[in-house]
Amino acid sequence: MLWVQFLPGLPVFCVVSPLWSRRGDVLVVKNKENKLAEITKQQNAIVRFYRETLGELRKVSWPTRAEAINLTIIVVIVLIVMAIILGAVDWFGFIGLDLILQH
């Protein structure tokens, strides 16, 4: 027998054929030799990707609100410090090149 399992909740569109019959959510299809064969429908790659992604996201240990706020504050402080350091290096480089090029 050829069994094709439909996803629950999805509308089913199928062509009426003397080789096909329906048993609930399972489609039974006869093969060329007029014998019944059993096969499972492969999931669409995109559907499988999103199901696996959701499964992985359920395993993630999410931070609490307080942890997220503290980490955000740390990132902003590091960003400001690095901007000041980079600005100072740029300014000293500008002053140094200006002194070299004036002479």
Phi, psi and omega in degrees: 000145175258109182255127176240115182271124177274148176291136181295141176089349180267143177293147183250122175245118179220149179279137179283126182214146177292345179272352184248146169217163186238133174233094183065238178267011183248133178257124180258125184236135177272142179275184185300328181279010180064022175256154179274134179238153182247128181213148174254143181283131177284145178288147173299141183298323181291317179297316179298319179300312182292324177295317179293323178297314178297322177298319178291322180294332178290337180276347185291138175270099185281143179287156175286171180298318181296317178297318180296319179295315180298316179293324177295318178298317179299316180297317180295319179296314179298321178299315180294315180299315180295324177296320178295314180298313180296320177297320180293317178299317179296317182294315178295324176296319178296315180297315180298313179295324179295319178293321181293317185283340178284336183266000000 
